[in-house]
Amino acid sequence: MPPVKAIEQAVALHFPESGTLTAKADAVLSAVAAGQLAPTQAAQLITAIGSLAKITEIDELAARITALEQQNAET
């Protein structure tokens, strides 16, 4: 039988609806400070938020490049 792995408890977090990614990361840190979230869970969430920021940045850059290419094609 394989060894038993420790599993962290799931925690419900309330992120700002219209908040920025920075506001969401701040909510994670506040949850840690309040003792609602384990630091390891917070680290994983902050990493996920950072990944989302990179994905968002790539999407925005792709949209800007497409717009510039369309402008260039019209001239």
Secondary structure, 3 states (H helix, E strand, C coil): CCCCCCCCCCCCCCCCCCCCHHHHHHHHHHHHHCCCCCHHHHHHHHHHHHHHHHHHHHHHHHHHHHHHHHHHHHC
